[in-house]
């Protein structure tokens, strides 16, 4: 079973930047498509970015052009560079499997991102 640990969140002003990290245990991490998800208070968890084992990326329209997902398979780590942050980006951010409907690893604790206006 893969264990996920997210970090890098914090409080930032609108227009600022943060870089999130997702460190994983387990050998299957590097061969899977990984996604960054977020959940704002009172809202459902949403997928914001994915990266497959070849490095191909996809983004939700709400973050396209502002967020960049990347991975370092040697370190079993996926990153999310977030620029031009907006108050509506405030949420708890999680990483997990993507591209396999109904299948996830155990969710980590997430990392809180708060963007002030």
MARBAKOL-813432 format. One record per atom (N, C-alpha, C): residue number from 1; chain; x, y, z negated. Coordinates in pm, 1 decimal. Layout:
% MARBAKOL-813432
- num,chaine,east,north,up
- NUM,A,X,Y,Z
...
END
This chain:
% MARBAKOL-813432
- num,chaine,east,north,up
- 1,A,85.0,-118.9,0.0
- 1,A,0.0,0.0,0.0
- 1,A,88.8,124.2,0.0
- 2,A,55.6,218.1,85.9
- 2,A,130.8,342.3,95.6
- 2,A,84.6,438.1,-13.1
- 3,A,179.4,503.3,-77.6
- 3,A,148.8,608.0,-174.7
- 3,A,188.6,741.5,-115.6
- 4,A,103.3,840.6,-135.3
- 4,A,120.9,972.2,-73.7
- 4,A,135.2,1078.4,-181.6
- 5,A,232.3,1167.8,-163.4
- 5,A,252.4,1278.0,-257.5
- 5,A,264.7,1407.7,-178.3
- 6,A,165.7,1494.1,-196.5
- 6,A,164.9,1623.3,-128.3
- 6,A,224.0,1730.5,-219.5
- 7,A,291.0,1827.7,-158.1
- 7,A,349.2,1937.8,-234.9
- 7,A,363.8,2060.5,-146.5
- 8,A,394.7,2172.7,-210.0
- 8,A,423.0,2294.2,-135.2
- 8,A,313.2,2398.7,-136.7
- 9,A,200.4,2366.1,-197.5
- 9,A,92.2,2463.5,-202.8
- 9,A,123.1,2577.9,-297.2
- 10,A,33.2,2674.5,-300.2
- 10,A,50.6,2788.7,-388.5
- 10,A,-46.2,2899.1,-356.2
- 11,A,-20.9,3013.4,-416.8
- 11,A,-101.9,3132.9,-394.7
- 11,A,-25.3,3226.6,-303.4
- 12,A,-90.9,3270.7,-197.5
- 12,A,-26.2,3357.9,-100.0
- 12,A,-126.6,3461.7,-51.7
- 13,A,-77.7,3576.4,-12.1
- 13,A,-165.8,3678.2,43.3
- 13,A,-199.7,3647.0,187.8
- 14,A,-310.0,3697.5,231.6
- 14,A,-350.1,3680.5,371.1
- 14,A,-238.1,3730.1,462.3
- 15,A,-212.8,3651.4,566.5
- 15,A,-103.9,3682.5,657.3
- 15,A,26.5,3614.2,621.7
- 16,A,31.7,3556.3,503.9
- 16,A,152.3,3488.9,459.0
- 16,A,166.9,3348.5,513.7
- 17,A,271.3,3280.5,466.3
- 17,A,303.9,3146.5,515.1
- 17,A,332.4,3052.0,399.0
- 18,A,306.2,2924.9,424.3
- 18,A,343.3,2817.5,333.1
- 18,A,383.9,2697.1,415.3
- 19,A,468.2,2612.7,356.7
- 19,A,505.0,2487.5,420.3
- 19,A,472.1,2373.8,325.6
- 20,A,382.3,2288.4,367.5
- 20,A,342.2,2173.3,288.0
- 20,A,424.1,2051.3,327.8
- 21,A,446.9,1964.1,230.1
- 21,A,516.9,1838.6,254.8
- 21,A,431.4,1722.4,207.3
- 22,A,442.9,1612.1,277.4
- 22,A,373.7,1488.4,241.4
- 22,A,478.1,1377.4,243.8
- 23,A,514.3,1330.6,126.1
- 23,A,612.4,1223.4,114.8
- 23,A,539.6,1092.1,91.2
- 24,A,581.6,989.7,163.7
- 24,A,512.6,860.7,156.1
- 24,A,608.0,747.2,126.0
- 25,A,557.6,650.8,53.4
- 25,A,631.1,526.2,35.3
- 25,A,574.4,425.8,133.9
- 26,A,647.2,321.0,164.2
- 26,A,594.3,217.9,252.3
- 26,A,647.5,227.4,393.5
- 27,A,676.4,114.0,451.8
- 27,A,741.3,109.8,583.2
- 27,A,646.2,137.8,697.9
- 28,A,514.6,131.3,673.9
- 28,A,421.4,149.7,784.9
- 28,A,392.4,295.8,813.5
- 29,A,440.5,384.4,727.7
- 29,A,410.4,527.4,743.7
- 29,A,457.7,577.6,878.6
- 30,A,578.2,541.7,916.6
- 30,A,639.8,601.7,1034.9
- 30,A,576.2,556.9,1166.0
- 31,A,500.6,448.0,1166.8
- 31,A,444.0,398.7,1291.7
- 31,A,298.4,439.4,1309.3
- 32,A,246.3,513.0,1213.9
- 32,A,106.0,551.2,1218.1
- 32,A,86.1,698.5,1249.0
- 33,A,-31.1,728.2,1301.7
- 33,A,-73.5,866.8,1317.6
- 33,A,-112.8,920.0,1180.3
- 34,A,-55.7,1034.3,1146.8
- 34,A,-79.8,1095.2,1015.9
- 34,A,-152.3,1227.6,1035.6
- 35,A,-243.6,1254.6,945.6
- 35,A,-317.7,1379.4,952.8
- 35,A,-307.1,1459.5,824.3
- 36,A,-318.2,1590.2,840.9
- 36,A,-338.7,1678.9,725.8
- 36,A,-488.0,1711.8,721.1
- 37,A,-546.1,1695.3,605.0
- 37,A,-685.7,1723.4,581.7
- 37,A,-695.0,1834.5,477.1
- 38,A,-810.9,1898.5,470.5
- 38,A,-832.0,1995.3,364.2
- 38,A,-976.2,1988.3,317.8
- 39,A,-994.2,2023.7,192.2
- 39,A,-1128.9,2027.1,135.5
- 39,A,-1143.9,2153.3,51.6
- 40,A,-1232.9,2238.8,97.0
- 40,A,-1264.6,2360.7,24.1
- 40,A,-1378.3,2332.7,-74.0
- 41,A,-1390.4,2413.6,-179.0
- 41,A,-1496.7,2390.9,-276.8
- 41,A,-1633.9,2387.3,-211.4
- 42,A,-1709.7,2283.0,-242.7
- 42,A,-1844.1,2270.5,-190.7
- 42,A,-1853.7,2227.1,-45.7
- 43,A,-1739.9,2192.9,14.7
- 43,A,-1740.6,2153.6,155.8
- 43,A,-1683.5,2012.7,171.7
- 44,A,-1714.2,1952.7,284.2
- 44,A,-1659.8,1820.9,313.7
- 44,A,-1513.0,1831.7,354.3
- 45,A,-1441.2,1723.0,332.2
- 45,A,-1302.5,1717.7,376.2
- 45,A,-1297.4,1722.3,528.4
- 46,A,-1207.3,1802.5,582.9
- 46,A,-1195.1,1814.2,727.1
- 46,A,-1050.6,1788.9,769.8
- 47,A,-1039.6,1734.6,890.0
- 47,A,-907.4,1706.3,947.2
- 47,A,-860.1,1830.4,1021.5
- 48,A,-738.9,1877.3,991.0
- 48,A,-692.9,2001.3,1054.5
- 48,A,-578.6,1978.9,1152.2
- 49,A,-500.8,1872.4,1135.9
- 49,A,-388.6,1849.3,1225.8
- 49,A,-348.7,1702.1,1220.7
- 50,A,-302.8,1650.5,1335.2
- 50,A,-253.7,1513.7,1340.3
- 50,A,-124.2,1507.2,1419.3
- 51,A,-46.6,1402.9,1390.3
- 51,A,75.6,1377.1,1466.3
- 51,A,92.6,1226.5,1478.1
- 52,A,117.3,1178.5,1599.6
- 52,A,135.0,1035.0,1615.1
- 52,A,284.3,998.6,1608.7
- 53,A,311.3,870.0,1629.2
- 53,A,449.7,826.2,1609.5
- 53,A,541.9,880.5,1716.9
- 54,A,485.1,927.3,1827.8
- 54,A,566.6,985.1,1935.0
- 54,A,586.2,1135.7,1916.8
- 55,A,519.0,1192.9,1815.0
- 55,A,530.0,1336.1,1792.6
- 55,A,423.6,1418.9,1861.4
- 56,A,328.5,1354.8,1925.7
- 56,A,218.2,1426.8,1988.4
- 56,A,125.4,1481.2,1880.2
- 57,A,90.3,1607.0,1893.8
- 57,A,11.3,1674.2,1789.5
- 57,A,-124.5,1720.0,1841.6
- 58,A,-217.9,1733.2,1748.6
- 58,A,-349.1,1789.6,1777.6
- 58,A,-392.1,1873.5,1658.6
- 59,A,-471.7,1977.6,1689.1
- 59,A,-512.6,2070.0,1584.3
- 59,A,-660.4,2102.6,1594.7
- 60,A,-720.7,2127.9,1480.6
- 60,A,-855.6,2181.9,1480.1
- 60,A,-851.0,2323.4,1535.7
- 61,A,-958.9,2363.8,1598.7
- 61,A,-962.3,2497.6,1659.2
- 61,A,-935.8,2607.0,1556.0
- 62,A,-978.1,2583.5,1433.6
- 62,A,-966.3,2685.2,1329.3
- 62,A,-821.9,2714.8,1290.7
- 63,A,-729.8,2624.0,1321.4
- 63,A,-589.9,2644.6,1281.2
- 63,A,-494.4,2648.0,1400.7
- 64,A,-546.6,2623.3,1518.4
- 64,A,-461.9,2618.3,1638.3
- 64,A,-388.5,2749.9,1656.9
- 65,A,-258.7,2741.2,1680.9
- 65,A,-178.2,2861.3,1700.1
- 65,A,-120.6,2917.6,1571.9
- 66,A,-170.0,2868.7,1458.0
- 66,A,-121.2,2917.9,1328.7
- 66,A,-49.8,2809.4,1248.4
- 67,A,-94.7,2685.0,1261.4
- 67,A,-37.5,2573.3,1186.9
- 67,A,44.5,2485.4,1280.7
- 68,A,150.9,2426.7,1226.3
- 68,A,234.2,2333.8,1301.9
- 68,A,262.0,2211.0,1216.6
- 69,A,225.5,2095.4,1269.3
- 69,A,253.4,1969.8,1199.8
- 69,A,378.8,1907.1,1259.0
- 70,A,459.7,1847.6,1174.2
- 70,A,581.3,1780.3,1220.4
- 70,A,609.1,1663.1,1127.0
- 71,A,701.6,1577.5,1168.8
- 71,A,733.1,1461.7,1084.7
- 71,A,880.6,1429.6,1094.0
- 72,A,931.8,1372.4,985.4
- 72,A,1068.4,1322.1,980.3
- 72,A,1055.8,1176.6,935.8
- 73,A,1058.4,1085.3,1030.8
- 73,A,1036.6,944.4,997.6
- 73,A,1148.1,887.4,911.5
- 74,A,1267.6,939.5,925.0
- 74,A,1378.8,891.7,842.3
- 74,A,1354.0,920.5,694.1
- 75,A,1277.0,1026.3,668.8
- 75,A,1245.9,1064.1,530.8
- 75,A,1104.1,1024.3,491.3
- 76,A,1032.6,958.1,583.8
- 76,A,892.6,922.5,555.6
- 76,A,813.4,1044.9,508.7
- 77,A,830.5,1153.8,579.6
- 77,A,768.7,1279.8,537.7
- 77,A,703.8,1349.0,656.8
- 78,A,587.7,1406.2,631.4
- 78,A,518.7,1488.6,729.6
- 78,A,503.2,1628.3,669.8
- 79,A,515.3,1728.2,754.0
- 79,A,509.7,1866.9,710.0
- 79,A,393.0,1939.1,777.0
- 80,A,349.6,2046.3,714.3
- 80,A,252.2,2135.6,774.9
- 80,A,298.9,2277.9,749.7
- 81,A,347.4,2342.3,855.2
- 81,A,385.6,2482.5,847.1
- 81,A,261.8,2565.9,875.4
- 82,A,225.9,2650.2,780.3
- 82,A,105.0,2730.8,792.3
- 82,A,143.1,2877.7,794.9
- 83,A,115.2,2942.8,905.2
- 83,A,144.5,3084.9,921.4
- 83,A,14.4,3162.9,937.4
- 84,A,24.0,3293.2,921.4
- 84,A,-92.2,3381.3,938.2
- 84,A,-211.4,3329.6,859.5
- 85,A,-187.9,3296.4,736.2
- 85,A,-292.5,3235.6,654.8
- 85,A,-407.6,3332.6,630.9
- 86,A,-527.7,3274.3,624.7
- 86,A,-650.8,3349.9,603.8
- 86,A,-718.6,3301.4,476.2
- 87,A,-801.3,3384.4,415.2
- 87,A,-873.6,3338.8,295.3
- 87,A,-952.6,3210.4,319.0
- 88,A,-1003.7,3192.6,439.4
- 88,A,-1080.7,3070.6,468.3
- 88,A,-994.4,2945.1,478.0
- 89,A,-863.0,2960.5,470.5
- 89,A,-774.3,2843.6,464.3
- 89,A,-760.8,2790.3,322.0
- 90,A,-818.0,2861.7,226.2
- 90,A,-811.9,2816.7,86.8
- 90,A,-879.6,2681.1,71.0
- 91,A,-805.4,2586.1,17.6
- 91,A,-855.2,2449.3,2.9
- 91,A,-748.1,2365.0,-65.2
- 92,A,-785.9,2243.7,-101.0
- 92,A,-687.5,2142.6,-140.0
- 92,A,-649.5,2066.9,-13.4
- 93,A,-520.9,2055.0,10.7
- 93,A,-471.0,1991.3,132.0
- 93,A,-416.6,1852.3,99.1
- 94,A,-452.9,1756.3,183.3
- 94,A,-413.6,1617.8,167.7
- 94,A,-355.8,1564.8,298.8
- 95,A,-272.2,1463.3,290.1
- 95,A,-229.6,1390.7,409.0
- 95,A,-280.6,1247.0,397.9
- 96,A,-298.2,1184.0,512.0
- 96,A,-343.5,1045.2,514.2
- 96,A,-341.5,995.9,658.6
- 97,A,-379.4,871.2,674.7
- 97,A,-394.1,814.6,808.7
- 97,A,-492.5,896.7,889.5
- 98,A,-473.0,894.4,1019.7
- 98,A,-568.1,957.1,1110.1
- 98,A,-578.6,868.9,1234.3
- 99,A,-689.3,885.7,1306.6
- 99,A,-706.1,812.2,1430.3
- 99,A,-757.3,670.7,1414.2
- 100,A,-788.3,632.2,1291.9
- 100,A,-843.9,499.0,1265.3
- 100,A,-969.5,517.7,1181.4
- 101,A,-1082.9,541.5,1246.9
- 101,A,-1207.0,573.8,1174.8
- 101,A,-1240.8,475.8,1064.2
- 102,A,-1268.7,528.5,948.3
- 102,A,-1307.1,445.5,835.1
- 102,A,-1192.1,384.4,760.3
- 103,A,-1071.1,411.9,803.8
- 103,A,-954.0,353.0,738.8
- 103,A,-863.4,462.2,685.5
- 104,A,-837.8,458.8,556.1
- 104,A,-741.0,550.6,496.0
- 104,A,-662.3,475.8,389.9
- 105,A,-546.3,530.1,359.2
- 105,A,-475.8,485.0,240.5
- 105,A,-538.2,553.6,118.3
- 106,A,-495.0,513.2,1.4
- 106,A,-541.7,580.0,-119.4
- 106,A,-500.3,726.8,-113.6
- 107,A,-595.4,813.9,-141.3
- 107,A,-566.9,957.1,-134.8
- 107,A,-472.1,998.7,-247.4
- 108,A,-379.5,1090.4,-214.1
- 108,A,-294.4,1148.7,-315.4
- 108,A,-369.0,1255.5,-393.3
- 109,A,-295.2,1329.5,-473.4
- 109,A,-359.0,1432.1,-556.7
- 109,A,-385.4,1560.6,-479.5
- 110,A,-323.4,1572.7,-364.4
- 110,A,-339.6,1693.1,-284.7
- 110,A,-257.1,1808.1,-339.3
- 111,A,-255.6,1916.9,-263.4
- 111,A,-185.2,2037.0,-306.6
- 111,A,-274.5,2157.2,-278.1
- 112,A,-291.3,2242.0,-377.8
- 112,A,-383.9,2354.5,-367.8
- 112,A,-320.4,2470.6,-292.0
- 113,A,-392.8,2519.6,-194.0
- 113,A,-353.0,2640.5,-121.2
- 113,A,-460.2,2745.7,-145.6
- 114,A,-419.1,2859.6,-196.2
- 114,A,-511.1,2969.1,-221.9
- 114,A,-459.6,3092.8,-148.8
- 115,A,-544.4,3147.8,-63.3
- 115,A,-507.7,3265.9,14.5
- 115,A,-594.3,3382.5,-32.3
- 116,A,-530.1,3484.9,-82.5
- 116,A,-603.3,3601.8,-131.3
- 116,A,-613.5,3707.2,-21.3
- 117,A,-724.8,3779.7,-26.2
- 117,A,-747.6,3881.9,77.6
- 117,A,-688.3,4015.9,37.8
END
